[in-house]
Amino acid sequence: MDLTGARWRKSTRSGNDSGACVEVADNLPGRVLVRDSKDRDGAVLAFSPSAWRSFVEMATAG
């Protein structure tokens, strides 16, 4: 997967000091990328924008 140009940002749901941080890159066409901020060279999950939107809606609804 080509990650060139991905602009990563820390999730607003990640804690400030807990170490449980997720980074999201949603600036690439047709996909949203997610990774663990503690392992930036590790696995990257890729979602379609609609799948990511559904996940975020369900997560925020509880």
PDB file with one MODEL, atoms N, CA, C and O in Angstrom:
MODEL        1
ATOM      1  N   MET A   1       0.853  -1.173   0.000  1.00  0.00           N
ATOM      2  CA  MET A   1       0.000   0.000   0.000  1.00  0.00           C
ATOM      3  C   MET A   1       0.900   1.237   0.000  1.00  0.00           C
ATOM      4  O   MET A   1       1.833   1.336   0.797  1.00  0.00           O
ATOM      5  N   ASP A   2       0.617   2.154  -0.879  1.00  0.00           N
ATOM      6  CA  ASP A   2       1.394   3.392  -0.985  1.00  0.00           C
ATOM      7  C   ASP A   2       0.881   4.406   0.039  1.00  0.00           C
ATOM      8  O   ASP A   2      -0.251   4.880  -0.060  1.00  0.00           O
ATOM      9  N   LEU A   3       1.719   4.732   1.015  1.00  0.00           N
ATOM     10  CA  LEU A   3       1.330   5.680   2.065  1.00  0.00           C
ATOM     11  C   LEU A   3       1.877   7.076   1.803  1.00  0.00           C
ATOM     12  O   LEU A   3       1.759   7.961   2.650  1.00  0.00           O
ATOM     13  N   THR A   4       2.474   7.272   0.630  1.00  0.00           N
ATOM     14  CA  THR A   4       3.026   8.574   0.281  1.00  0.00           C
ATOM     15  C   THR A   4       1.921   9.625   0.330  1.00  0.00           C
ATOM     16  O   THR A   4       0.856   9.448  -0.261  1.00  0.00           O
ATOM     17  N   GLY A   5       2.178  10.686   1.019  1.00  0.00           N
ATOM     18  CA  GLY A   5       1.210  11.775   1.105  1.00  0.00           C
ATOM     19  C   GLY A   5       0.210  11.663   2.239  1.00  0.00           C
ATOM     20  O   GLY A   5      -0.579  12.580   2.467  1.00  0.00           O
ATOM     21  N   ALA A   6       0.237  10.534   2.961  1.00  0.00           N
ATOM     22  CA  ALA A   6      -0.700  10.382   4.083  1.00  0.00           C
ATOM     23  C   ALA A   6      -0.346  11.406   5.163  1.00  0.00           C
ATOM     24  O   ALA A   6       0.802  11.496   5.597  1.00  0.00           O
ATOM     25  N   ARG A   7      -1.336  12.162   5.583  1.00  0.00           N
ATOM     26  CA  ARG A   7      -1.147  13.126   6.674  1.00  0.00           C
ATOM     27  C   ARG A   7      -1.825  12.540   7.917  1.00  0.00           C
ATOM     28  O   ARG A   7      -3.051  12.486   8.014  1.00  0.00           O
ATOM     29  N   TRP A   8      -1.001  12.113   8.843  1.00  0.00           N
ATOM     30  CA  TRP A   8      -1.487  11.436  10.048  1.00  0.00           C
ATOM     31  C   TRP A   8      -1.839  12.451  11.116  1.00  0.00           C
ATOM     32  O   TRP A   8      -1.150  13.456  11.292  1.00  0.00           O
ATOM     33  N   ARG A   9      -2.921  12.175  11.826  1.00  0.00           N
ATOM     34  CA  ARG A   9      -3.309  12.988  12.984  1.00  0.00           C
ATOM     35  C   ARG A   9      -3.758  12.045  14.084  1.00  0.00           C
ATOM     36  O   ARG A   9      -4.295  10.968  13.826  1.00  0.00           O
ATOM     37  N   LYS A  10      -3.530  12.469  15.300  1.00  0.00           N
ATOM     38  CA  LYS A  10      -3.937  11.667  16.456  1.00  0.00           C
ATOM     39  C   LYS A  10      -5.451  11.757  16.609  1.00  0.00           C
ATOM     40  O   LYS A  10      -6.031  12.836  16.486  1.00  0.00           O
ATOM     41  N   SER A  11      -6.067  10.656  16.870  1.00  0.00           N
ATOM     42  CA  SER A  11      -7.503  10.625  17.070  1.00  0.00           C
ATOM     43  C   SER A  11      -7.899  11.485  18.261  1.00  0.00           C
ATOM     44  O   SER A  11      -7.195  11.517  19.270  1.00  0.00           O
ATOM     45  N   THR A  12      -9.012  12.172  18.149  1.00  0.00           N
ATOM     46  CA  THR A  12      -9.496  12.991  19.262  1.00  0.00           C
ATOM     47  C   THR A  12      -9.952  12.126  20.427  1.00  0.00           C
ATOM     48  O   THR A  12     -10.089  12.623  21.545  1.00  0.00           O
ATOM     49  N   ARG A  13     -10.190  10.837  20.185  1.00  0.00           N
ATOM     50  CA  ARG A  13     -10.609   9.908  21.243  1.00  0.00           C
ATOM     51  C   ARG A  13      -9.438   9.266  21.975  1.00  0.00           C
ATOM     52  O   ARG A  13      -9.639   8.566  22.967  1.00  0.00           O
ATOM     53  N   SER A  14      -8.229   9.494  21.504  1.00  0.00           N
ATOM     54  CA  SER A  14      -7.056   8.931  22.167  1.00  0.00           C
ATOM     55  C   SER A  14      -6.759   9.726  23.427  1.00  0.00           C
ATOM     56  O   SER A  14      -6.929  10.945  23.462  1.00  0.00           O
ATOM     57  N   GLY A  15      -6.317   9.031  24.453  1.00  0.00           N
ATOM     58  CA  GLY A  15      -5.975   9.700  25.706  1.00  0.00           C
ATOM     59  C   GLY A  15      -4.695  10.511  25.576  1.00  0.00           C
ATOM     60  O   GLY A  15      -3.872  10.250  24.698  1.00  0.00           O
ATOM     61  N   ASN A  16      -4.533  11.491  26.449  1.00  0.00           N
ATOM     62  CA  ASN A  16      -3.349  12.342  26.408  1.00  0.00           C
ATOM     63  C   ASN A  16      -2.104  11.662  26.944  1.00  0.00           C
ATOM     64  O   ASN A  16      -1.004  11.915  26.453  1.00  0.00           O
ATOM     65  N   ASP A  17      -2.258  10.806  27.941  1.00  0.00           N
ATOM     66  CA  ASP A  17      -1.075  10.209  28.554  1.00  0.00           C
ATOM     67  C   ASP A  17      -1.178   8.699  28.732  1.00  0.00           C
ATOM     68  O   ASP A  17      -0.313   8.092  29.363  1.00  0.00           O
ATOM     69  N   SER A  18      -2.211   8.092  28.190  1.00  0.00           N
ATOM     70  CA  SER A  18      -2.406   6.663  28.428  1.00  0.00           C
ATOM     71  C   SER A  18      -1.557   5.786  27.528  1.00  0.00           C
ATOM     72  O   SER A  18      -1.381   4.602  27.816  1.00  0.00           O
ATOM     73  N   GLY A  19      -1.029   6.332  26.453  1.00  0.00           N
ATOM     74  CA  GLY A  19      -0.255   5.535  25.514  1.00  0.00           C
ATOM     75  C   GLY A  19      -1.121   4.784  24.520  1.00  0.00           C
ATOM     76  O   GLY A  19      -0.597   4.182  23.583  1.00  0.00           O
ATOM     77  N   ALA A  20      -2.420   4.807  24.700  1.00  0.00           N
ATOM     78  CA  ALA A  20      -3.344   4.135  23.788  1.00  0.00           C
ATOM     79  C   ALA A  20      -3.781   5.122  22.715  1.00  0.00           C
ATOM     80  O   ALA A  20      -4.881   5.671  22.769  1.00  0.00           O
ATOM     81  N   CYS A  21      -2.908   5.339  21.742  1.00  0.00           N
ATOM     82  CA  CYS A  21      -3.181   6.361  20.732  1.00  0.00           C
ATOM     83  C   CYS A  21      -3.346   5.752  19.355  1.00  0.00           C
ATOM     84  O   CYS A  21      -2.602   4.855  18.959  1.00  0.00           O
ATOM     85  N   VAL A  22      -4.311   6.242  18.650  1.00  0.00           N
ATOM     86  CA  VAL A  22      -4.577   5.841  17.280  1.00  0.00           C
ATOM     87  C   VAL A  22      -4.379   7.054  16.399  1.00  0.00           C
ATOM     88  O   VAL A  22      -4.796   8.160  16.744  1.00  0.00           O
ATOM     89  N   GLU A  23      -3.733   6.841  15.246  1.00  0.00           N
ATOM     90  CA  GLU A  23      -3.573   7.916  14.277  1.00  0.00           C
ATOM     91  C   GLU A  23      -4.391   7.583  13.042  1.00  0.00           C
ATOM     92  O   GLU A  23      -4.496   6.424  12.642  1.00  0.00           O
ATOM     93  N   VAL A  24      -4.966   8.616  12.445  1.00  0.00           N
ATOM     94  CA  VAL A  24      -5.828   8.464  11.280  1.00  0.00           C
ATOM     95  C   VAL A  24      -5.313   9.373  10.171  1.00  0.00           C
ATOM     96  O   VAL A  24      -4.919  10.513  10.418  1.00  0.00           O
ATOM     97  N   ALA A  25      -5.322   8.859   8.957  1.00  0.00           N
ATOM     98  CA  ALA A  25      -5.029   9.674   7.772  1.00  0.00           C
ATOM     99  C   ALA A  25      -6.239   9.556   6.855  1.00  0.00           C
ATOM    100  O   ALA A  25      -6.517   8.486   6.313  1.00  0.00           O
ATOM    101  N   ASP A  26      -6.950  10.658   6.685  1.00  0.00           N
ATOM    102  CA  ASP A  26      -8.159  10.622   5.854  1.00  0.00           C
ATOM    103  C   ASP A  26      -8.060  11.577   4.665  1.00  0.00           C
ATOM    104  O   ASP A  26      -9.079  12.018   4.132  1.00  0.00           O
ATOM    105  N   ASN A  27      -6.851  11.891   4.258  1.00  0.00           N
ATOM    106  CA  ASN A  27      -6.658  12.834   3.162  1.00  0.00           C
ATOM    107  C   ASN A  27      -6.400  12.164   1.814  1.00  0.00           C
ATOM    108  O   ASN A  27      -6.276  12.858   0.805  1.00  0.00           O
ATOM    109  N   LEU A  28      -6.317  10.849   1.772  1.00  0.00           N
ATOM    110  CA  LEU A  28      -6.067  10.153   0.514  1.00  0.00           C
ATOM    111  C   LEU A  28      -7.390   9.747  -0.126  1.00  0.00           C
ATOM    112  O   LEU A  28      -8.310   9.325   0.575  1.00  0.00           O
ATOM    113  N   PRO A  29      -7.495   9.868  -1.427  1.00  0.00           N
ATOM    114  CA  PRO A  29      -8.761   9.559  -2.108  1.00  0.00           C
ATOM    115  C   PRO A  29      -9.198   8.109  -1.921  1.00  0.00           C
ATOM    116  O   PRO A  29      -8.421   7.182  -2.151  1.00  0.00           O
ATOM    117  N   GLY A  30     -10.439   7.924  -1.506  1.00  0.00           N
ATOM    118  CA  GLY A  30     -11.036   6.602  -1.452  1.00  0.00           C
ATOM    119  C   GLY A  30     -10.639   5.704  -0.312  1.00  0.00           C
ATOM    120  O   GLY A  30     -11.006   4.529  -0.298  1.00  0.00           O
ATOM    121  N   ARG A  31      -9.881   6.234   0.666  1.00  0.00           N
ATOM    122  CA  ARG A  31      -9.510   5.377   1.797  1.00  0.00           C
ATOM    123  C   ARG A  31      -9.188   6.194   3.039  1.00  0.00           C
ATOM    124  O   ARG A  31      -8.782   7.354   2.967  1.00  0.00           O
ATOM    125  N   VAL A  32      -9.381   5.555   4.159  1.00  0.00           N
ATOM    126  CA  VAL A  32      -9.017   6.112   5.464  1.00  0.00           C
ATOM    127  C   VAL A  32      -8.058   5.116   6.095  1.00  0.00           C
ATOM    128  O   VAL A  32      -8.359   3.926   6.191  1.00  0.00           O
ATOM    129  N   LEU A  33      -6.916   5.601   6.520  1.00  0.00           N
ATOM    130  CA  LEU A  33      -5.886   4.740   7.092  1.00  0.00           C
ATOM    131  C   LEU A  33      -5.830   4.928   8.603  1.00  0.00           C
ATOM    132  O   LEU A  33      -6.026   6.032   9.111  1.00  0.00           O
ATOM    133  N   VAL A  34      -5.562   3.840   9.311  1.00  0.00           N
ATOM    134  CA  VAL A  34      -5.501   3.863  10.778  1.00  0.00           C
ATOM    135  C   VAL A  34      -4.268   3.078  11.210  1.00  0.00           C
ATOM    136  O   VAL A  34      -3.984   2.010  10.668  1.00  0.00           O
ATOM    137  N   ARG A  35      -3.533   3.613  12.191  1.00  0.00           N
ATOM    138  CA  ARG A  35      -2.357   2.929  12.723  1.00  0.00           C
ATOM    139  C   ARG A  35      -2.194   3.238  14.206  1.00  0.00           C
ATOM    140  O   ARG A  35      -2.780   4.181  14.736  1.00  0.00           O
ATOM    141  N   ASP A  36      -1.390   2.422  14.846  1.00  0.00           N
ATOM    142  CA  ASP A  36      -1.029   2.606  16.253  1.00  0.00           C
ATOM    143  C   ASP A  36       0.116   3.617  16.302  1.00  0.00           C
ATOM    144  O   ASP A  36       1.144   3.411  15.657  1.00  0.00           O
ATOM    145  N   SER A  37      -0.046   4.692  17.049  1.00  0.00           N
ATOM    146  CA  SER A  37       0.981   5.740  17.095  1.00  0.00           C
ATOM    147  C   SER A  37       2.279   5.258  17.738  1.00  0.00           C
ATOM    148  O   SER A  37       3.332   5.859  17.525  1.00  0.00           O
ATOM    149  N   LYS A  38       2.217   4.173  18.526  1.00  0.00           N
ATOM    150  CA  LYS A  38       3.426   3.648  19.161  1.00  0.00           C
ATOM    151  C   LYS A  38       4.215   2.748  18.221  1.00  0.00           C
ATOM    152  O   LYS A  38       5.363   2.407  18.505  1.00  0.00           O
ATOM    153  N   ASP A  39       3.605   2.362  17.101  1.00  0.00           N
ATOM    154  CA  ASP A  39       4.250   1.456  16.144  1.00  0.00           C
ATOM    155  C   ASP A  39       3.995   1.984  14.733  1.00  0.00           C
ATOM    156  O   ASP A  39       3.283   1.359  13.948  1.00  0.00           O
ATOM    157  N   ARG A  40       4.571   3.115  14.423  1.00  0.00           N
ATOM    158  CA  ARG A  40       4.309   3.788  13.147  1.00  0.00           C
ATOM    159  C   ARG A  40       4.797   3.012  11.933  1.00  0.00           C
ATOM    160  O   ARG A  40       4.347   3.269  10.817  1.00  0.00           O
ATOM    161  N   ASP A  41       5.703   2.073  12.131  1.00  0.00           N
ATOM    162  CA  ASP A  41       6.166   1.239  11.020  1.00  0.00           C
ATOM    163  C   ASP A  41       5.421  -0.091  10.958  1.00  0.00           C
ATOM    164  O   ASP A  41       5.705  -0.938  10.111  1.00  0.00           O
ATOM    165  N   GLY A  42       4.472  -0.259  11.861  1.00  0.00           N
ATOM    166  CA  GLY A  42       3.715  -1.508  11.920  1.00  0.00           C
ATOM    167  C   GLY A  42       2.545  -1.518  10.965  1.00  0.00           C
ATOM    168  O   GLY A  42       2.526  -0.800   9.966  1.00  0.00           O
ATOM    169  N   ALA A  43       1.584  -2.334  11.288  1.00  0.00           N
ATOM    170  CA  ALA A  43       0.417  -2.539  10.429  1.00  0.00           C
ATOM    171  C   ALA A  43      -0.407  -1.261  10.274  1.00  0.00           C
ATOM    172  O   ALA A  43      -0.523  -0.451  11.193  1.00  0.00           O
ATOM    173  N   VAL A  44      -0.964  -1.117   9.097  1.00  0.00           N
ATOM    174  CA  VAL A  44      -1.879  -0.016   8.796  1.00  0.00           C
ATOM    175  C   VAL A  44      -3.178  -0.639   8.304  1.00  0.00           C
ATOM    176  O   VAL A  44      -3.172  -1.474   7.399  1.00  0.00           O
ATOM    177  N   LEU A  45      -4.280  -0.234   8.898  1.00  0.00           N
ATOM    178  CA  LEU A  45      -5.588  -0.696   8.447  1.00  0.00           C
ATOM    179  C   LEU A  45      -6.146   0.315   7.464  1.00  0.00           C
ATOM    180  O   LEU A  45      -5.997   1.521   7.664  1.00  0.00           O
ATOM    181  N   ALA A  46      -6.788  -0.162   6.403  1.00  0.00           N
ATOM    182  CA  ALA A  46      -7.379   0.715   5.397  1.00  0.00           C
ATOM    183  C   ALA A  46      -8.876   0.450   5.318  1.00  0.00           C
ATOM    184  O   ALA A  46      -9.312  -0.699   5.258  1.00  0.00           O
ATOM    185  N   PHE A  47      -9.648   1.515   5.319  1.00  0.00           N
ATOM    186  CA  PHE A  47     -11.100   1.438   5.245  1.00  0.00           C
ATOM    187  C   PHE A  47     -11.598   2.335   4.122  1.00  0.00           C
ATOM    188  O   PHE A  47     -10.946   3.317   3.766  1.00  0.00           O
ATOM    189  N   SER A  48     -12.743   1.997   3.572  1.00  0.00           N
ATOM    190  CA  SER A  48     -13.391   2.925   2.646  1.00  0.00           C
ATOM    191  C   SER A  48     -13.942   4.070   3.489  1.00  0.00           C
ATOM    192  O   SER A  48     -14.231   3.876   4.669  1.00  0.00           O
ATOM    193  N   PRO A  49     -14.091   5.247   2.914  1.00  0.00           N
ATOM    194  CA  PRO A  49     -14.655   6.365   3.692  1.00  0.00           C
ATOM    195  C   PRO A  49     -16.027   6.036   4.286  1.00  0.00           C
ATOM    196  O   PRO A  49     -16.317   6.428   5.417  1.00  0.00           O
ATOM    197  N   SER A  50     -16.867   5.329   3.545  1.00  0.00           N
ATOM    198  CA  SER A  50     -18.205   5.013   4.086  1.00  0.00           C
ATOM    199  C   SER A  50     -18.119   4.029   5.248  1.00  0.00           C
ATOM    200  O   SER A  50     -18.864   4.158   6.219  1.00  0.00           O
ATOM    201  N   ALA A  51     -17.222   3.048   5.162  1.00  0.00           N
ATOM    202  CA  ALA A  51     -17.048   2.101   6.272  1.00  0.00           C
ATOM    203  C   ALA A  51     -16.505   2.815   7.501  1.00  0.00           C
ATOM    204  O   ALA A  51     -16.942   2.543   8.619  1.00  0.00           O
ATOM    205  N   TRP A  52     -15.555   3.728   7.304  1.00  0.00           N
ATOM    206  CA  TRP A  52     -14.986   4.483   8.428  1.00  0.00           C
ATOM    207  C   TRP A  52     -16.061   5.356   9.074  1.00  0.00           C
ATOM    208  O   TRP A  52     -16.160   5.426  10.299  1.00  0.00           O
ATOM    209  N   ARG A  53     -16.859   6.016   8.249  1.00  0.00           N
ATOM    210  CA  ARG A  53     -17.944   6.867   8.760  1.00  0.00           C
ATOM    211  C   ARG A  53     -18.908   6.042   9.613  1.00  0.00           C
ATOM    212  O   ARG A  53     -19.318   6.474  10.691  1.00  0.00           O
ATOM    213  N   SER A  54     -19.266   4.854   9.124  1.00  0.00           N
ATOM    214  CA  SER A  54     -20.162   3.973   9.881  1.00  0.00           C
ATOM    215  C   SER A  54     -19.548   3.569  11.209  1.00  0.00           C
ATOM    216  O   SER A  54     -20.226   3.580  12.236  1.00  0.00           O
ATOM    217  N   PHE A  55     -18.263   3.211  11.195  1.00  0.00           N
ATOM    218  CA  PHE A  55     -17.576   2.840  12.431  1.00  0.00           C
ATOM    219  C   PHE A  55     -17.595   3.983  13.435  1.00  0.00           C
ATOM    220  O   PHE A  55     -17.926   3.777  14.603  1.00  0.00           O
ATOM    221  N   VAL A  56     -17.242   5.190  12.991  1.00  0.00           N
ATOM    222  CA  VAL A  56     -17.194   6.346  13.888  1.00  0.00           C
ATOM    223  C   VAL A  56     -18.586   6.652  14.437  1.00  0.00           C
ATOM    224  O   VAL A  56     -18.724   6.954  15.623  1.00  0.00           O
ATOM    225  N   GLU A  57     -19.609   6.580  13.602  1.00  0.00           N
ATOM    226  CA  GLU A  57     -20.979   6.823  14.076  1.00  0.00           C
ATOM    227  C   GLU A  57     -21.385   5.816  15.138  1.00  0.00           C
ATOM    228  O   GLU A  57     -21.967   6.188  16.157  1.00  0.00           O
ATOM    229  N   MET A  58     -21.084   4.542  14.910  1.00  0.00           N
ATOM    230  CA  MET A  58     -21.437   3.509  15.891  1.00  0.00           C
ATOM    231  C   MET A  58     -20.621   3.661  17.171  1.00  0.00           C
ATOM    232  O   MET A  58     -21.152   3.473  18.266  1.00  0.00           O
ATOM    233  N   ALA A  59     -19.354   3.993  17.051  1.00  0.00           N
ATOM    234  CA  ALA A  59     -18.497   4.158  18.239  1.00  0.00           C
ATOM    235  C   ALA A  59     -18.943   5.340  19.092  1.00  0.00           C
ATOM    236  O   ALA A  59     -18.933   5.258  20.320  1.00  0.00           O
ATOM    237  N   THR A  60     -19.331   6.430  18.453  1.00  0.00           N
ATOM    238  CA  THR A  60     -19.749   7.605  19.226  1.00  0.00           C
ATOM    239  C   THR A  60     -21.155   7.438  19.797  1.00  0.00           C
ATOM    240  O   THR A  60     -21.507   8.095  20.776  1.00  0.00           O
ATOM    241  N   ALA A  61     -21.953   6.572  19.198  1.00  0.00           N
ATOM    242  CA  ALA A  61     -23.307   6.328  19.717  1.00  0.00           C
ATOM    243  C   ALA A  61     -23.271   5.445  20.947  1.00  0.00           C
ATOM    244  O   ALA A  61     -24.234   5.401  21.711  1.00  0.00           O
ATOM    245  N   GLY A  62     -22.159   4.735  21.145  1.00  0.00           N
ATOM    246  CA  GLY A  62     -22.022   3.877  22.318  1.00  0.00           C
ATOM    247  C   GLY A  62     -22.465   2.511  21.993  1.00  0.00           C
ATOM    248  O   GLY A  62     -22.429   1.630  22.852  1.00  0.00           O
TER     249      GLY A  62
ENDMDL
END
